[in-house]
Amino acid sequence: MPVGDSPYLEFEKRRDGMIHAMDGGLWMHRHVWKGRPMAHLVSTNKELLLHYGTLIGVTPERLQYKPLKDPRTGIRRDAWHWDLGGPYLPPRAR
């Protein structure tokens, strides 16, 4: 659920997050990589991701393209994500 003015959503279930991203929303998917907390910010809406990147100071060259399978249809769709860690990783909502 959105917290305050957060432009992204986080979900308990990965499938729910994927559906949100497939519908053009921003999905924050947190995980741990090599012992460090990080997240992917995922969407099929490239422009929305680029706008968020501008707000937090991430250069457009860091945006990664990765087609993802829509869990509702099984069809792969164009999608993009930011790898967010360190100072770019927002704190978890309370």
N, CA, C and O atoms as CSV, one atom per row, in Angstrom:
chain,resi,resn,atom,element,x,y,z
A,1,MET,N,N,0.826,-1.185,0.000
A,1,MET,CA,C,0.000,0.000,0.000
A,1,MET,C,C,0.870,1.249,0.000
A,1,MET,O,O,1.961,1.228,0.570
A,2,PRO,N,N,0.431,2.315,-0.611
A,2,PRO,CA,C,1.236,3.526,-0.634
A,2,PRO,C,C,1.399,4.103,0.764
A,2,PRO,O,O,0.499,4.045,1.602
A,3,VAL,N,N,2.570,4.656,0.978
A,3,VAL,CA,C,2.848,5.306,2.258
A,3,VAL,C,C,3.145,6.763,1.958
A,3,VAL,O,O,4.083,7.069,1.222
A,4,GLY,N,N,2.352,7.666,2.524
A,4,GLY,CA,C,2.571,9.090,2.284
A,4,GLY,C,C,2.505,9.406,0.799
A,4,GLY,O,O,1.543,9.066,0.111
A,5,ASP,N,N,3.549,10.062,0.329
A,5,ASP,CA,C,3.603,10.453,-1.077
A,5,ASP,C,C,4.457,9.504,-1.907
A,5,ASP,O,O,4.932,9.885,-2.977
A,6,SER,N,N,4.659,8.295,-1.443
A,6,SER,CA,C,5.508,7.340,-2.144
A,6,SER,C,C,4.945,7.045,-3.539
A,6,SER,O,O,3.757,6.756,-3.682
A,7,PRO,N,N,5.805,7.121,-4.573
A,7,PRO,CA,C,5.325,6.852,-5.923
A,7,PRO,C,C,5.276,5.360,-6.263
A,7,PRO,O,O,4.799,4.989,-7.336
A,8,TYR,N,N,5.757,4.514,-5.374
A,8,TYR,CA,C,5.788,3.070,-5.631
A,8,TYR,C,C,4.997,2.327,-4.560
A,8,TYR,O,O,4.665,2.878,-3.510
A,9,LEU,N,N,4.705,1.064,-4.854
A,9,LEU,CA,C,4.037,0.199,-3.899
A,9,LEU,C,C,4.922,-1.003,-3.598
A,9,LEU,O,O,5.715,-1.431,-4.436
A,10,GLU,N,N,4.776,-1.537,-2.399
A,10,GLU,CA,C,5.428,-2.788,-2.016
A,10,GLU,C,C,4.323,-3.781,-1.683
A,10,GLU,O,O,3.271,-3.400,-1.170
A,11,PHE,N,N,4.563,-5.047,-1.976
A,11,PHE,CA,C,3.560,-6.083,-1.775
A,11,PHE,C,C,4.156,-7.260,-1.029
A,11,PHE,O,O,5.339,-7.567,-1.174
A,12,GLU,N,N,3.325,-7.918,-0.225
A,12,GLU,CA,C,3.774,-9.136,0.447
A,12,GLU,C,C,3.968,-10.255,-0.566
A,12,GLU,O,O,4.913,-11.036,-0.462
A,13,LYS,N,N,3.078,-10.332,-1.541
A,13,LYS,CA,C,3.144,-11.396,-2.540
A,13,LYS,C,C,3.773,-10.864,-3.824
A,13,LYS,O,O,3.353,-9.843,-4.369
A,14,ARG,N,N,4.789,-11.585,-4.290
A,14,ARG,CA,C,5.503,-11.202,-5.515
A,14,ARG,C,C,4.534,-11.068,-6.701
A,14,ARG,O,O,4.646,-10.131,-7.491
A,15,ARG,N,N,3.602,-11.989,-6.818
A,15,ARG,CA,C,2.649,-11.972,-7.930
A,15,ARG,C,C,1.868,-10.659,-7.963
A,15,ARG,O,O,1.660,-10.088,-9.034
A,16,ASP,N,N,1.440,-10.182,-6.803
A,16,ASP,CA,C,0.695,-8.920,-6.744
A,16,ASP,C,C,1.564,-7.755,-7.214
A,16,ASP,O,O,1.089,-6.864,-7.918
A,17,GLY,N,N,2.828,-7.766,-6.827
A,17,GLY,CA,C,3.748,-6.732,-7.285
A,17,GLY,C,C,3.971,-6.781,-8.785
A,17,GLY,O,O,4.006,-5.746,-9.450
A,18,MET,N,N,4.123,-7.994,-9.321
A,18,MET,CA,C,4.306,-8.149,-10.768
A,18,MET,C,C,3.102,-7.608,-11.539
A,18,MET,O,O,3.257,-6.932,-12.556
A,19,ILE,N,N,1.916,-7.911,-11.048
A,19,ILE,CA,C,0.702,-7.422,-11.712
A,19,ILE,C,C,0.662,-5.897,-11.675
A,19,ILE,O,O,0.310,-5.261,-12.668
A,20,HIS,N,N,1.018,-5.316,-10.548
A,20,HIS,CA,C,1.054,-3.857,-10.441
A,20,HIS,C,C,2.054,-3.275,-11.456
A,20,HIS,O,O,1.756,-2.291,-12.132
A,21,ALA,N,N,3.225,-3.883,-11.553
A,21,ALA,CA,C,4.244,-3.424,-12.511
A,21,ALA,C,C,3.760,-3.610,-13.949
A,21,ALA,O,O,4.005,-2.750,-14.795
A,22,MET,N,N,3.084,-4.711,-14.234
A,22,MET,CA,C,2.566,-4.972,-15.581
A,22,MET,C,C,1.493,-3.955,-15.967
A,22,MET,O,O,1.309,-3.654,-17.146
A,23,ASP,N,N,0.797,-3.435,-14.978
A,23,ASP,CA,C,-0.231,-2.415,-15.229
A,23,ASP,C,C,0.357,-1.006,-15.285
A,23,ASP,O,O,-0.386,-0.027,-15.367
A,24,GLY,N,N,1.692,-0.898,-15.243
A,24,GLY,CA,C,2.348,0.399,-15.393
A,24,GLY,C,C,2.692,1.105,-14.101
A,24,GLY,O,O,3.193,2.229,-14.127
A,25,GLY,N,N,2.432,0.467,-12.965
A,25,GLY,CA,C,2.787,1.064,-11.680
A,25,GLY,C,C,4.238,0.776,-11.326
A,25,GLY,O,O,4.903,-0.018,-11.992
A,26,LEU,N,N,4.720,1.417,-10.286
A,26,LEU,CA,C,6.077,1.170,-9.788
A,26,LEU,C,C,6.001,0.182,-8.633
A,26,LEU,O,O,5.313,0.422,-7.641
A,27,TRP,N,N,6.714,-0.930,-8.770
A,27,TRP,CA,C,6.749,-1.974,-7.747
A,27,TRP,C,C,8.140,-2.049,-7.142
A,27,TRP,O,O,9.119,-2.297,-7.847
A,28,MET,N,N,8.228,-1.835,-5.834
A,28,MET,CA,C,9.492,-1.957,-5.106
A,28,MET,C,C,9.594,-3.391,-4.602
A,28,MET,O,O,8.817,-3.817,-3.747
A,29,HIS,N,N,10.561,-4.130,-5.140
A,29,HIS,CA,C,10.794,-5.529,-4.759
A,29,HIS,C,C,12.112,-5.610,-4.000
A,29,HIS,O,O,13.185,-5.576,-4.603
A,30,ARG,N,N,12.029,-5.715,-2.687
A,30,ARG,CA,C,13.228,-5.740,-1.834
A,30,ARG,C,C,13.795,-7.152,-1.759
A,30,ARG,O,O,13.061,-8.139,-1.794
A,31,HIS,N,N,15.116,-7.221,-1.655
A,31,HIS,CA,C,15.805,-8.491,-1.478
A,31,HIS,C,C,17.199,-8.225,-0.914
A,31,HIS,O,O,17.590,-7.077,-0.706
A,32,VAL,N,N,17.923,-9.282,-0.676
A,32,VAL,CA,C,19.289,-9.176,-0.168
A,32,VAL,C,C,20.215,-9.782,-1.209
A,32,VAL,O,O,19.966,-10.880,-1.705
A,33,TRP,N,N,21.288,-9.064,-1.540
A,33,TRP,CA,C,22.256,-9.534,-2.520
A,33,TRP,C,C,23.648,-9.446,-1.891
A,33,TRP,O,O,24.106,-8.375,-1.491
A,34,LYS,N,N,24.294,-10.589,-1.820
A,34,LYS,CA,C,25.620,-10.676,-1.191
A,34,LYS,C,C,25.614,-10.059,0.202
A,34,LYS,O,O,26.552,-9.362,0.590
A,35,GLY,N,N,24.545,-10.324,0.948
A,35,GLY,CA,C,24.435,-9.856,2.322
A,35,GLY,C,C,24.015,-8.409,2.485
A,35,GLY,O,O,23.926,-7.917,3.610
A,36,ARG,N,N,23.757,-7.722,1.391
A,36,ARG,CA,C,23.374,-6.305,1.460
A,36,ARG,C,C,21.925,-6.100,1.015
A,36,ARG,O,O,21.483,-6.685,0.026
A,37,PRO,N,N,21.188,-5.263,1.756
A,37,PRO,CA,C,19.816,-4.989,1.328
A,37,PRO,C,C,19.816,-4.161,0.053
A,37,PRO,O,O,20.601,-3.226,-0.105
A,38,MET,N,N,18.931,-4.521,-0.837
A,38,MET,CA,C,18.741,-3.740,-2.068
A,38,MET,C,C,17.326,-3.983,-2.556
A,38,MET,O,O,16.551,-4.703,-1.927
A,39,ALA,N,N,17.002,-3.378,-3.677
A,39,ALA,CA,C,15.665,-3.549,-4.247
A,39,ALA,C,C,15.729,-3.347,-5.743
A,39,ALA,O,O,16.631,-2.694,-6.268
A,40,HIS,N,N,14.761,-3.918,-6.408
A,40,HIS,CA,C,14.480,-3.587,-7.799
A,40,HIS,C,C,13.220,-2.729,-7.787
A,40,HIS,O,O,12.247,-3.048,-7.104
A,41,LEU,N,N,13.249,-1.661,-8.534
A,41,LEU,CA,C,12.049,-0.864,-8.757
A,41,LEU,C,C,11.635,-1.170,-10.186
A,41,LEU,O,O,12.326,-0.783,-11.129
A,42,VAL,N,N,10.517,-1.859,-10.354
A,42,VAL,CA,C,10.129,-2.495,-11.608
A,42,VAL,C,C,8.867,-1.864,-12.176
A,42,VAL,O,O,7.968,-1.473,-11.432
A,43,SER,N,N,8.805,-1.767,-13.527
A,43,SER,CA,C,7.587,-1.321,-14.186
A,43,SER,C,C,7.662,-1.581,-15.692
A,43,SER,O,O,8.744,-1.732,-16.259
A,44,THR,N,N,6.505,-1.628,-16.313
A,44,THR,CA,C,6.441,-1.616,-17.772
A,44,THR,C,C,6.394,-0.175,-18.288
A,44,THR,O,O,6.445,0.056,-19.496
A,45,ASN,N,N,6.299,0.782,-17.379
A,45,ASN,CA,C,6.223,2.202,-17.724
A,45,ASN,C,C,7.625,2.818,-17.599
A,45,ASN,O,O,8.018,3.286,-16.530
A,46,LYS,N,N,8.353,2.806,-18.694
A,46,LYS,CA,C,9.733,3.295,-18.696
A,46,LYS,C,C,9.813,4.768,-18.310
A,46,LYS,O,O,10.704,5.161,-17.556
A,47,GLU,N,N,8.906,5.576,-18.811
A,47,GLU,CA,C,8.935,7.014,-18.518
A,47,GLU,C,C,8.741,7.287,-17.028
A,47,GLU,O,O,9.383,8.180,-16.473
A,48,LEU,N,N,7.871,6.535,-16.385
A,48,LEU,CA,C,7.648,6.707,-14.948
A,48,LEU,C,C,8.904,6.328,-14.164
A,48,LEU,O,O,9.257,7.001,-13.196
A,49,LEU,N,N,9.575,5.258,-14.574
A,49,LEU,CA,C,10.829,4.871,-13.927
A,49,LEU,C,C,11.898,5.945,-14.113
A,49,LEU,O,O,12.616,6.279,-13.172
A,50,LEU,N,N,12.003,6.481,-15.324
A,50,LEU,CA,C,12.993,7.535,-15.579
A,50,LEU,C,C,12.698,8.777,-14.739
A,50,LEU,O,O,13.617,9.419,-14.231
A,51,HIS,N,N,11.433,9.107,-14.596
A,51,HIS,CA,C,11.059,10.253,-13.764
A,51,HIS,C,C,11.483,10.015,-12.317
A,51,HIS,O,O,12.052,10.907,-11.688
A,52,TYR,N,N,11.216,8.836,-11.787
A,52,TYR,CA,C,11.625,8.512,-10.419
A,52,TYR,C,C,13.145,8.601,-10.295
A,52,TYR,O,O,13.660,9.129,-9.310
A,53,GLY,N,N,13.856,8.089,-11.284
A,53,GLY,CA,C,15.318,8.160,-11.269
A,53,GLY,C,C,15.814,9.591,-11.194
A,53,GLY,O,O,16.764,9.883,-10.467
A,54,THR,N,N,15.180,10.483,-11.938
A,54,THR,CA,C,15.539,11.903,-11.900
A,54,THR,C,C,15.342,12.470,-10.498
A,54,THR,O,O,16.164,13.252,-10.021
A,55,LEU,N,N,14.262,12.078,-9.845
A,55,LEU,CA,C,13.963,12.586,-8.503
A,55,LEU,C,C,15.008,12.162,-7.470
A,55,LEU,O,O,15.301,12.912,-6.539
A,56,ILE,N,N,15.574,10.948,-7.635
A,56,ILE,CA,C,16.530,10.465,-6.638
A,56,ILE,C,C,17.986,10.593,-7.086
A,56,ILE,O,O,18.899,10.248,-6.335
A,57,GLY,N,N,18.205,11.085,-8.302
A,57,GLY,CA,C,19.571,11.328,-8.766
A,57,GLY,C,C,20.264,10.140,-9.408
A,57,GLY,O,O,21.493,10.069,-9.402
A,58,VAL,N,N,19.503,9.207,-9.962
A,58,VAL,CA,C,20.085,8.064,-10.669
A,58,VAL,C,C,20.137,8.406,-12.159
A,58,VAL,O,O,19.160,8.906,-12.717
A,59,THR,N,N,21.265,8.139,-12.797
A,59,THR,CA,C,21.406,8.464,-14.217
A,59,THR,C,C,20.627,7.481,-15.081
A,59,THR,O,O,20.555,6.299,-14.747
A,60,PRO,N,N,20.047,7.939,-16.176
A,60,PRO,CA,C,19.247,7.078,-17.053
A,60,PRO,C,C,20.012,5.854,-17.570
A,60,PRO,O,O,19.403,4.827,-17.868
A,61,GLU,N,N,21.318,5.953,-17.677
A,61,GLU,CA,C,22.118,4.833,-18.180
A,61,GLU,C,C,22.047,3.610,-17.264
A,61,GLU,O,O,22.340,2.495,-17.695
A,62,ARG,N,N,21.662,3.810,-16.013
A,62,ARG,CA,C,21.573,2.691,-15.065
A,62,ARG,C,C,20.251,1.929,-15.151
A,62,ARG,O,O,20.103,0.874,-14.534
A,63,LEU,N,N,19.291,2.456,-15.912
A,63,LEU,CA,C,18.015,1.757,-16.071
A,63,LEU,C,C,18.254,0.484,-16.880
A,63,LEU,O,O,18.904,0.517,-17.925
A,64,GLN,N,N,17.730,-0.629,-16.393
A,64,GLN,CA,C,17.958,-1.920,-17.041
A,64,GLN,C,C,16.676,-2.449,-17.681
A,64,GLN,O,O,15.597,-2.405,-17.089
A,65,TYR,N,N,16.828,-2.948,-18.902
A,65,TYR,CA,C,15.720,-3.544,-19.634
A,65,TYR,C,C,15.697,-5.045,-19.374
A,65,TYR,O,O,16.721,-5.717,-19.497
A,66,LYS,N,N,14.535,-5.567,-19.017
A,66,LYS,CA,C,14.390,-7.007,-18.838
A,66,LYS,C,C,12.927,-7.375,-19.049
A,66,LYS,O,O,12.078,-7.069,-18.212
A,67,PRO,N,N,12.630,-8.036,-20.175
A,67,PRO,CA,C,11.250,-8.486,-20.383
A,67,PRO,C,C,10.832,-9.435,-19.257
A,67,PRO,O,O,11.613,-10.279,-18.817
A,68,LEU,N,N,9.598,-9.282,-18.804
A,68,LEU,CA,C,9.070,-10.110,-17.723
A,68,LEU,C,C,7.769,-10.764,-18.148
A,68,LEU,O,O,7.014,-10.217,-18.952
A,69,LYS,N,N,7.516,-11.945,-17.596
A,69,LYS,CA,C,6.304,-12.689,-17.908
A,69,LYS,C,C,5.155,-12.173,-17.043
A,69,LYS,O,O,5.245,-12.145,-15.816
A,70,ASP,N,N,4.087,-11.771,-17.702
A,70,ASP,CA,C,2.887,-11.327,-16.992
A,70,ASP,C,C,2.255,-12.560,-16.346
A,70,ASP,O,O,1.903,-13.509,-17.047
A,71,PRO,N,N,2.105,-12.558,-15.011
A,71,PRO,CA,C,1.581,-13.752,-14.342
A,71,PRO,C,C,0.128,-14.081,-14.701
A,71,PRO,O,O,-0.334,-15.197,-14.464
A,72,ARG,N,N,-0.579,-13.121,-15.264
A,72,ARG,CA,C,-1.980,-13.364,-15.637
A,72,ARG,C,C,-2.106,-14.079,-16.970
A,72,ARG,O,O,-3.054,-14.831,-17.195
A,73,THR,N,N,-1.126,-13.836,-17.868
A,73,THR,CA,C,-1.238,-14.364,-19.228
A,73,THR,C,C,-0.098,-15.303,-19.618
A,73,THR,O,O,-0.243,-16.111,-20.535
A,74,GLY,N,N,1.025,-15.198,-18.926
A,74,GLY,CA,C,2.200,-15.981,-19.295
A,74,GLY,C,C,2.978,-15.376,-20.454
A,74,GLY,O,O,3.975,-15.950,-20.894
A,75,ILE,N,N,2.540,-14.233,-20.951
A,75,ILE,CA,C,3.194,-13.569,-22.087
A,75,ILE,C,C,4.267,-12.614,-21.578
A,75,ILE,O,O,4.044,-11.847,-20.641
A,76,ARG,N,N,5.445,-12.677,-22.219
A,76,ARG,CA,C,6.536,-11.755,-21.853
A,76,ARG,C,C,6.224,-10.365,-22.394
A,76,ARG,O,O,5.731,-10.192,-23.508
A,77,ARG,N,N,6.538,-9.376,-21.544
A,77,ARG,CA,C,6.302,-7.978,-21.909
A,77,ARG,C,C,7.548,-7.172,-21.630
A,77,ARG,O,O,8.354,-7.532,-20.771
A,78,ASP,N,N,7.707,-6.076,-22.358
A,78,ASP,CA,C,8.823,-5.170,-22.114
A,78,ASP,C,C,8.690,-4.605,-20.699
A,78,ASP,O,O,7.616,-4.159,-20.295
A,79,ALA,N,N,9.788,-4.632,-19.961
A,79,ALA,CA,C,9.804,-4.078,-18.610
A,79,ALA,C,C,11.209,-3.572,-18.315
A,79,ALA,O,O,12.181,-3.977,-18.954
A,80,TRP,N,N,11.295,-2.685,-17.340
A,80,TRP,CA,C,12.571,-2.086,-16.940
A,80,TRP,C,C,12.646,-2.080,-15.430
A,80,TRP,O,O,11.634,-2.203,-14.741
A,81,HIS,N,N,13.875,-1.933,-14.917
A,81,HIS,CA,C,14.031,-1.807,-13.467
A,81,HIS,C,C,15.296,-1.036,-13.122
A,81,HIS,O,O,16.265,-0.991,-13.880
A,82,TRP,N,N,15.240,-0.440,-11.955
A,82,TRP,CA,C,16.409,0.154,-11.322
A,82,TRP,C,C,16.907,-0.832,-10.273
A,82,TRP,O,O,16.099,-1.446,-9.575
A,83,ASP,N,N,18.215,-0.994,-10.151
A,83,ASP,CA,C,18.811,-1.645,-8.993
A,83,ASP,C,C,19.061,-0.541,-7.977
A,83,ASP,O,O,19.818,0.392,-8.244
A,84,LEU,N,N,18.434,-0.643,-6.824
A,84,LEU,CA,C,18.572,0.381,-5.797
A,84,LEU,C,C,19.247,-0.210,-4.570
A,84,LEU,O,O,18.795,-1.217,-4.025
A,85,GLY,N,N,20.314,0.415,-4.146
A,85,GLY,CA,C,21.016,-0.008,-2.947
A,85,GLY,C,C,21.715,1.196,-2.350
A,85,GLY,O,O,21.702,2.284,-2.926
A,86,GLY,N,N,22.321,0.998,-1.201
A,86,GLY,CA,C,23.052,2.085,-0.558
A,86,GLY,C,C,22.174,3.298,-0.374
A,86,GLY,O,O,21.050,3.189,0.117
A,87,PRO,N,N,22.687,4.477,-0.773
A,87,PRO,CA,C,21.926,5.726,-0.540
A,87,PRO,C,C,20.665,5.842,-1.390
A,87,PRO,O,O,19.809,6.682,-1.110
A,88,TYR,N,N,20.537,5.006,-2.428
A,88,TYR,CA,C,19.355,5.066,-3.285
A,88,TYR,C,C,18.213,4.182,-2.798
A,88,TYR,O,O,17.100,4.267,-3.317
A,89,LEU,N,N,18.477,3.334,-1.807
A,89,LEU,CA,C,17.442,2.427,-1.283
A,89,LEU,C,C,16.631,3.148,-0.212
A,89,LEU,O,O,17.161,3.475,0.850
A,90,PRO,N,N,15.353,3.398,-0.480
A,90,PRO,CA,C,14.538,4.081,0.535
A,90,PRO,C,C,14.281,3.143,1.716
A,90,PRO,O,O,14.258,1.923,1.555
A,91,PRO,N,N,14.087,3.722,2.902
A,91,PRO,CA,C,13.791,2.884,4.070
A,91,PRO,C,C,12.437,2.197,3.900
A,91,PRO,O,O,11.558,2.672,3.180
A,92,ARG,N,N,12.301,1.071,4.585
A,92,ARG,CA,C,11.015,0.370,4.588
A,92,ARG,C,C,9.957,1.229,5.267
A,92,ARG,O,O,10.247,1.976,6.202
A,93,ALA,N,N,8.746,1.111,4.790
A,93,ALA,CA,C,7.623,1.790,5.447
A,93,ALA,C,C,7.388,1.143,6.805
A,93,ALA,O,O,7.625,-0.053,6.974
A,94,ARG,N,N,6.939,1.902,7.741
A,94,ARG,CA,C,6.677,1.352,9.082
A,94,ARG,C,C,5.435,0.516,9.121
A,94,ARG,O,O,5.080,-0.014,10.174
